[in-house]
Amino acid sequence: MYETGDEAIGWIDSRTKHGSRPGLIRVKELLRLVGNPEDDVKSIHIAGTNGKGSTVMYLRVLLEQKNLTVGTFTSPYIESFYERIVINGQPIPEKDFVTLTNKFAPLVEKMDSEDSFSGITQFEILTAMAFDYFKNRVDIAIIETGIGGLLDSTNVVKPELCAITTVGLDHVDILGDTLEKIAEQKAGIIKRNIPIVSGNIPSNAQKVIQTAAKKVHAPSLLWKEDYETKYLGFKDQFEMFNFQNQYIKLQNLKTPLTGHQQVENAAVALELFYLYCQSHKYSFDESQIQQGLSKVFWPARMEVVSQNPLVIMDGAHNPHAIKRLKDNILTEYQDKRIHILFSAITTKNIDSMLKDLLTIPQLDFTLTTFDYPNALSLTDYQNFDGITIDSNWQQALENKLSQMGEADVLFVTGSLYFVSQVRDFIKK
């Protein structure tokens, strides 16, 4: 029996030794052993290379404006392990997580004794725990995929709606080395007759998604065809935009999550929200929408953690996200001197990310490492021009902060695990 949250988290963390193992056989067996709670949880399923978590948060606050009880399952965590399983913005209480752990640990032990089910991963267990926790507690659960879609453990759901936010090159060792192959994996969440909303996705990947949708007669809603946004600019730390589809037109919306991509993520969430309201015969109230959007908070995604000096944290952990970050820097912070503190893990295409960031003019760039499995080795990057290498990120951070003035902005970016550690250091 586990008695404390630390003990329970210690047990679930011990499963990280099994890594990531695409496939549904283990999670389905675990869910069967607890009575298939996923069958009793109404859900919306969201996949995508980037933007999943932000879209989940937008949709959550919008649905909460309808006085719904909304569960969210997301990863990874930034502040607390418990924030992976949340109801109406409140992470699962420690005592409830301990109770869940004591319920699931014996079942996992039983599965480990059987060759066909042994080695269930941390993420698979958390997926099953989330469904068990949400059962009889939520009106709707928004479920974010971990990696891909087709073979992701969350793909046991029978959702009311689906969405694919973006498609970019990431996890190529698991999902494939082309956008088309990755899109095929993402499209694995599409279900027969269930609407699928697509975000800003390259045309070659979008064709794959549309083909998959047609095969199962899933109504497909496309960005810039079935719904669209008009970007109005960045003002007072808000992104301003209009939204419309063939039925509604919303003007002068604003989101506190900054970056052009956040307007696109909000648009995916708004289209999902409209479809949900339409299906459940809820009114679509513009004032409620603006109230909901203004409440959105998603740490380490273009998050301003300090105003003086200006420090922004963005977990841009793959080339697709880095390109978005660079675009944001060049359009919204062109009047600032740019400083970057960066680290990543070796499973990512670090060379590509570095090369993209180093095209930013007059950049002060520091590459570092951090305490985490697979964190990059600085010896591999000695020959990169234009970067400063510092093995002590705490010291590098303090050096930068001490030299910054009103004309400077520091971006802490790369791995979300790295950004989380820096964020915790700054917040203390």
C-alpha positions as CSV (number, residue, x, y, z in Angstrom):
1,M,0.0,0.0,0.0
2,Y,1.2,3.5,-0.9
3,E,0.4,6.1,1.7
4,T,1.7,9.4,0.3
5,G,1.7,11.2,-3.0
6,D,5.5,10.9,-3.3
7,E,5.3,7.2,-2.9
8,A,2.6,6.9,-5.5
9,I,4.5,9.1,-8.0
10,G,7.6,7.1,-7.2
11,W,5.8,3.9,-8.3
12,I,4.4,5.5,-11.5
13,D,7.8,7.0,-12.3
14,S,9.4,3.5,-11.9
15,R,7.5,2.6,-15.1
16,T,9.6,5.1,-17.2
17,K,12.1,2.3,-17.6
18,H,9.7,0.8,-20.2
19,G,10.0,3.9,-22.3
20,S,7.4,4.6,-25.0
21,R,5.8,1.5,-26.6
22,P,3.3,2.2,-29.3
23,G,0.3,-0.1,-29.3
24,L,-3.0,-0.6,-27.5
25,I,-2.9,-4.2,-26.3
26,R,-1.6,-3.3,-22.8
27,V,-3.8,-0.3,-22.1
28,K,-6.9,-2.1,-23.3
29,E,-6.1,-5.0,-20.9
30,L,-5.6,-2.6,-18.0
31,L,-8.8,-0.8,-18.8
32,R,-10.6,-4.2,-19.0
33,L,-9.4,-5.1,-15.5
34,V,-11.0,-1.9,-14.1
35,G,-14.3,-2.3,-15.9
36,N,-13.6,-0.2,-19.1
37,P,-14.3,3.2,-17.6
38,E,-13.4,4.8,-21.0
39,D,-16.8,3.6,-22.3
40,D,-18.6,5.7,-19.8
41,V,-16.6,8.9,-20.3
42,K,-17.8,11.3,-23.0
43,S,-14.7,12.8,-24.7
44,I,-13.1,15.0,-27.3
45,H,-9.8,13.7,-28.7
46,I,-7.0,16.0,-29.8
47,A,-3.8,15.1,-31.6
48,G,-1.1,17.2,-33.3
49,T,2.7,17.8,-33.4
50,N,2.3,21.1,-31.5
51,G,-0.6,23.1,-30.1
52,K,-2.5,20.2,-28.5
53,G,-2.1,21.4,-25.0
54,S,-3.1,25.0,-25.7
55,T,-6.1,23.9,-27.7
56,V,-7.1,21.7,-24.8
57,M,-6.9,24.7,-22.5
58,Y,-8.9,26.9,-24.8
59,L,-11.6,24.3,-25.2
60,R,-11.7,23.6,-21.5
61,V,-12.4,27.2,-20.5
62,L,-15.0,27.6,-23.2
63,L,-16.9,24.5,-22.1
64,E,-16.7,25.6,-18.5
65,Q,-18.5,28.7,-19.5
66,K,-21.5,26.4,-20.2
67,N,-21.3,25.2,-16.5
68,L,-20.0,21.9,-17.6
69,T,-17.6,19.8,-15.5
70,V,-14.6,19.3,-17.8
71,G,-11.8,16.8,-17.4
72,T,-8.5,17.2,-19.1
73,F,-5.7,14.7,-19.7
74,T,-2.4,16.3,-20.9
75,S,1.3,15.8,-20.8
76,P,4.0,16.6,-19.8
77,Y,3.5,18.5,-16.6
78,I,5.2,21.8,-15.8
79,E,4.5,22.6,-12.2
80,S,3.0,19.5,-10.6
81,F,2.8,15.8,-11.6
82,Y,-0.9,16.0,-10.7
83,E,-1.7,18.5,-13.4
84,R,-1.8,15.7,-16.0
85,I,-5.3,14.7,-14.7
86,V,-7.5,17.7,-14.0
87,I,-11.1,18.6,-13.5
88,N,-12.2,22.2,-14.1
89,G,-8.7,23.4,-13.7
90,Q,-8.1,21.6,-10.4
91,P,-5.4,18.8,-10.5
92,I,-6.3,15.5,-9.1
93,P,-5.9,15.7,-5.3
94,E,-3.0,13.8,-3.8
95,K,-5.2,11.5,-1.8
96,D,-7.2,10.5,-4.9
97,F,-4.0,9.8,-6.8
98,V,-2.8,7.6,-4.0
99,T,-6.1,5.8,-4.0
100,L,-5.9,5.3,-7.8
101,T,-2.3,4.0,-7.4
102,N,-3.3,1.4,-4.8
103,K,-6.1,0.3,-7.1
104,F,-3.9,0.0,-10.3
105,A,-0.6,-1.2,-8.9
106,P,-1.8,-4.8,-8.2
107,L,-3.4,-4.9,-11.6
108,V,-0.1,-3.8,-13.2
109,E,1.8,-6.4,-11.2
110,K,-0.6,-9.1,-12.5
111,M,-0.1,-7.9,-16.1
112,D,3.7,-8.0,-15.6
113,S,3.4,-11.7,-14.8
114,E,1.9,-12.4,-18.2
115,D,4.3,-12.2,-21.2
116,S,1.7,-10.7,-23.6
117,F,0.9,-7.8,-21.3
118,S,4.1,-7.2,-19.3
119,G,6.0,-3.9,-19.4
120,I,3.0,-1.5,-19.5
121,T,4.4,2.1,-19.6
122,Q,3.9,5.1,-17.4
123,F,1.8,6.9,-20.0
124,E,-0.4,3.9,-20.6
125,I,-1.1,3.6,-16.8
126,L,-1.8,7.3,-16.5
127,T,-4.2,7.1,-19.5
128,A,-6.2,4.3,-17.7
129,M,-6.1,6.2,-14.4
130,A,-7.5,9.3,-16.0
131,F,-10.5,7.5,-17.5
132,D,-11.1,5.8,-14.2
133,Y,-10.9,9.1,-12.3
134,F,-13.2,10.9,-14.8
135,K,-15.9,8.3,-14.8
136,N,-19.0,9.7,-13.0
137,R,-17.2,12.9,-12.3
138,V,-17.1,14.9,-15.6
139,D,-19.6,15.9,-18.3
140,I,-16.9,15.8,-20.9
141,A,-13.2,14.9,-21.0
142,I,-10.7,16.5,-23.4
143,I,-8.0,13.9,-24.1
144,E,-4.6,14.9,-25.5
145,T,-2.6,12.2,-27.3
146,G,0.9,11.5,-26.2
147,I,2.7,10.5,-29.4
148,G,1.0,10.2,-32.7
149,G,-2.5,8.9,-32.6
150,L,-3.1,5.6,-34.2
151,L,-1.1,3.6,-31.7
152,D,-1.2,6.1,-28.9
153,S,-2.7,4.7,-25.6
154,T,-5.4,7.4,-25.6
155,N,-6.8,6.0,-28.8
156,V,-9.2,3.8,-26.9
157,V,-11.7,6.6,-26.7
158,K,-15.0,6.8,-28.5
159,P,-15.1,10.6,-28.8
160,E,-17.8,13.0,-29.8
161,L,-15.3,15.2,-31.7
162,C,-11.7,14.9,-32.8
163,A,-9.0,17.5,-33.8
164,I,-5.5,17.5,-35.3
165,T,-3.9,20.8,-34.6
166,T,-0.6,20.7,-36.6
167,V,1.6,18.2,-38.4
168,G,5.4,18.6,-38.2
169,L,8.5,16.5,-38.1
170,D,8.9,15.1,-34.5
171,H,9.3,11.6,-33.0
172,V,10.4,10.5,-36.5
173,D,11.9,7.3,-35.1
174,I,8.4,6.2,-34.0
175,L,6.0,8.0,-36.4
176,G,8.0,8.2,-39.6
177,D,10.3,10.6,-41.4
178,T,7.9,12.4,-43.7
179,L,4.9,14.7,-43.0
180,E,2.7,12.2,-44.9
181,K,3.8,9.3,-42.6
182,I,3.3,11.4,-39.5
183,A,-0.1,12.6,-40.7
184,E,-1.2,9.0,-41.2
185,Q,-0.4,8.3,-37.6
186,K,-2.2,11.4,-36.4
187,A,-5.2,10.5,-38.6
188,G,-5.5,7.3,-36.6
189,I,-7.7,9.1,-34.1
190,I,-10.4,9.7,-36.7
191,K,-13.5,7.6,-36.0
192,R,-16.5,6.6,-38.2
193,N,-19.0,9.5,-38.6
194,I,-17.2,11.6,-35.9
195,P,-16.4,15.2,-37.0
196,I,-12.6,16.0,-37.3
197,V,-11.3,19.5,-37.1
198,S,-8.0,20.2,-38.8
199,G,-5.7,23.2,-37.9
200,N,-3.0,24.9,-40.0
201,I,-1.6,21.7,-41.6
202,P,0.6,21.5,-44.8
203,S,-1.3,20.4,-47.9
204,N,0.5,17.1,-48.4
205,A,-0.3,16.1,-44.8
206,Q,-3.8,17.4,-45.0
207,K,-4.5,15.2,-48.0
208,V,-3.6,12.1,-45.9
209,I,-6.0,13.3,-43.2
210,Q,-8.8,14.0,-45.7
211,T,-8.4,10.5,-47.2
212,A,-8.6,8.9,-43.8
213,A,-11.7,10.9,-43.0
214,K,-13.5,10.0,-46.2
215,K,-12.9,6.3,-45.6
216,V,-14.9,6.4,-42.4
217,H,-17.4,9.1,-43.5
218,A,-16.1,11.5,-40.8
219,P,-17.2,15.1,-41.5
220,S,-14.1,17.2,-41.9
221,L,-13.7,20.9,-41.0
222,L,-10.6,22.6,-42.5
223,W,-8.8,25.8,-41.4
224,K,-9.3,28.6,-44.0
225,E,-12.0,26.6,-45.7
226,D,-14.7,25.8,-43.1
227,Y,-13.5,28.2,-40.5
228,E,-10.9,30.9,-40.4
229,T,-9.2,33.7,-38.4
230,K,-8.1,37.2,-39.1
231,Y,-5.1,38.2,-37.1
232,L,-5.4,41.8,-35.7
233,G,-2.1,42.2,-34.0
234,F,-0.4,42.0,-30.6
235,K,-1.6,44.6,-28.0
236,D,-1.1,44.9,-24.3
237,Q,0.2,41.3,-24.1
238,F,-2.8,39.9,-25.9
239,E,-3.1,38.4,-29.4
240,M,-6.1,40.0,-31.1
241,F,-8.2,38.2,-33.8
242,N,-11.5,37.7,-35.5
243,F,-13.1,34.2,-36.0
244,Q,-15.7,33.0,-38.3
245,N,-17.2,29.9,-39.8
246,Q,-20.2,29.6,-42.1
247,Y,-22.6,30.2,-39.2
248,I,-21.0,32.7,-36.9
249,K,-18.7,35.7,-36.9
250,L,-16.8,36.8,-33.8
251,Q,-14.8,40.0,-33.7
252,N,-12.1,41.5,-31.6
253,L,-11.4,38.3,-29.6
254,K,-8.2,38.3,-27.6
255,T,-6.1,35.6,-25.9
256,P,-3.4,36.1,-23.2
257,L,-1.4,33.2,-24.7
258,T,1.0,35.0,-27.1
259,G,2.3,34.0,-30.4
260,H,0.6,33.8,-33.8
261,Q,0.1,30.1,-33.4
262,Q,-2.1,30.7,-30.4
263,V,-4.7,32.3,-32.6
264,E,-4.7,29.2,-34.7
265,N,-5.0,27.0,-31.6
266,A,-7.8,29.1,-30.3
267,A,-9.6,28.8,-33.7
268,V,-9.4,25.0,-33.6
269,A,-10.9,25.1,-30.1
270,L,-13.6,27.6,-31.1
271,E,-14.6,25.4,-34.0
272,L,-14.8,22.3,-31.7
273,F,-16.8,24.4,-29.2
274,Y,-19.2,25.5,-31.9
275,L,-19.7,21.9,-33.0
276,Y,-20.2,20.7,-29.4
277,C,-22.8,23.5,-28.8
278,Q,-24.6,22.7,-32.0
279,S,-24.7,19.0,-31.1
280,H,-26.0,19.6,-27.6
281,K,-28.2,22.5,-28.6
282,Y,-26.4,25.0,-26.4
283,S,-26.5,28.7,-27.3
284,F,-23.3,30.2,-28.6
285,D,-22.8,33.4,-26.6
286,E,-20.0,35.8,-27.7
287,S,-19.6,37.4,-24.3
288,Q,-19.1,34.0,-22.7
289,I,-16.5,33.1,-25.3
290,Q,-14.5,36.3,-24.6
291,Q,-14.7,35.6,-20.8
292,G,-13.5,32.1,-21.4
293,L,-10.6,33.0,-23.6
294,S,-9.4,35.6,-21.1
295,K,-9.0,33.0,-18.5
296,V,-6.7,30.7,-20.4
297,F,-3.4,30.0,-18.8
298,W,-0.9,27.4,-20.1
299,P,2.6,27.6,-18.5
300,A,5.8,27.6,-20.5
301,R,4.1,28.4,-23.8
302,M,5.2,31.9,-24.6
303,E,4.7,32.6,-20.9
304,V,6.0,35.9,-19.6
305,V,7.6,35.0,-16.2
306,S,9.2,38.4,-15.6
307,Q,8.5,41.9,-16.9
308,N,11.7,43.6,-15.7
309,P,13.8,42.2,-17.1
310,L,11.5,40.7,-19.7
311,V,11.8,36.9,-19.6
312,I,9.6,34.6,-21.8
313,M,9.5,30.8,-21.5
314,D,8.4,28.7,-24.5
315,G,8.7,24.9,-24.6
316,A,9.5,24.9,-28.3
317,H,10.8,21.3,-28.3
318,N,11.0,20.4,-32.0
319,P,11.8,22.1,-35.3
320,H,8.1,22.9,-36.1
321,A,7.7,24.7,-32.7
322,I,11.1,26.5,-33.1
323,K,10.1,27.9,-36.4
324,R,6.9,29.3,-34.8
325,L,9.0,30.8,-32.0
326,K,11.4,32.4,-34.4
327,D,8.5,33.9,-36.3
328,N,7.1,35.3,-33.1
329,I,10.4,36.8,-32.1
330,L,10.9,38.5,-35.5
331,T,7.4,40.0,-35.7
332,E,6.6,40.9,-32.1
333,Y,10.0,41.6,-30.5
334,Q,11.9,43.1,-33.4
335,D,12.6,46.2,-31.3
336,K,14.4,44.2,-28.6
337,R,17.8,42.7,-28.2
338,I,17.2,39.0,-28.2
339,H,18.9,36.6,-25.8
340,I,18.2,32.8,-25.8
341,L,19.0,30.1,-23.3
342,F,18.4,26.8,-24.9
343,S,18.7,23.1,-24.1
344,A,17.0,19.9,-25.4
345,I,17.0,16.1,-25.3
346,T,18.9,13.9,-27.7
347,T,15.7,12.4,-29.2
348,K,15.0,15.7,-30.9
349,N,16.6,17.2,-34.1
350,I,18.7,19.6,-32.2
351,D,20.9,20.6,-35.1
352,S,17.9,21.7,-37.1
353,M,16.6,23.8,-34.2
354,L,19.9,25.5,-33.6
355,K,20.4,26.3,-37.2
356,D,16.9,27.9,-37.4
357,L,17.4,30.0,-34.2
358,L,20.8,31.2,-35.2
359,T,19.4,33.0,-38.2
360,I,17.9,35.6,-35.8
361,P,19.9,38.8,-36.3
362,Q,22.3,40.0,-33.6
363,L,21.4,37.1,-31.3
364,D,23.0,36.3,-28.0
365,F,22.6,32.6,-27.8
366,T,23.7,30.3,-24.9
367,L,23.5,26.5,-25.2
368,T,23.4,24.6,-22.0
369,T,22.5,21.2,-20.5
370,F,20.4,20.1,-17.6
371,D,19.7,17.2,-15.2
372,Y,17.5,14.9,-17.2
373,P,17.9,11.5,-19.0
374,N,18.9,12.0,-22.6
375,A,19.8,15.7,-22.0
376,L,22.1,16.9,-24.8
377,S,25.9,16.6,-24.3
378,L,27.6,19.9,-24.9
379,T,30.7,18.2,-26.3
380,D,28.6,17.5,-29.4
381,Y,28.1,21.2,-30.2
382,Q,31.6,22.7,-29.8
383,N,31.8,23.5,-33.5
384,F,28.6,25.5,-33.8
385,D,29.4,29.1,-34.7
386,G,27.5,31.9,-33.0
387,I,26.8,30.2,-29.7
388,T,28.1,30.4,-26.1
389,I,28.4,27.1,-24.3
390,D,27.8,27.0,-20.6
391,S,27.3,23.8,-18.6
392,N,25.7,25.5,-15.6
393,W,22.3,26.9,-16.7
394,Q,21.6,28.5,-13.4
395,Q,24.8,30.6,-13.6
396,A,24.2,31.4,-17.3
397,L,20.7,32.5,-16.5
398,E,21.8,34.8,-13.7
399,N,24.6,36.3,-15.9
400,K,22.1,37.1,-18.6
401,L,19.5,38.6,-16.2
402,S,22.2,40.8,-14.6
403,Q,23.1,42.3,-18.0
404,M,19.6,42.9,-19.3
405,G,17.8,46.3,-19.5
406,E,14.6,47.6,-21.0
407,A,15.8,47.0,-24.5
408,D,16.4,43.2,-23.9
409,V,14.2,40.1,-23.8
410,L,15.3,36.6,-22.8
411,F,13.7,33.5,-24.2
412,V,14.2,30.3,-22.3
413,T,13.3,27.5,-24.7
414,G,13.9,24.0,-26.0
415,S,12.8,20.9,-24.0
416,L,9.7,21.4,-21.9
417,Y,11.6,19.4,-19.2
418,F,14.4,22.0,-19.3
419,V,12.0,25.0,-19.4
420,S,10.1,23.5,-16.4
421,Q,13.3,23.3,-14.3
422,V,14.2,26.9,-15.2
423,R,10.7,28.1,-14.5
424,D,10.7,26.5,-11.1
425,F,14.1,28.1,-10.3
426,I,12.8,31.6,-11.3
427,K,9.5,31.2,-9.5
428,K,11.1,30.3,-6.1
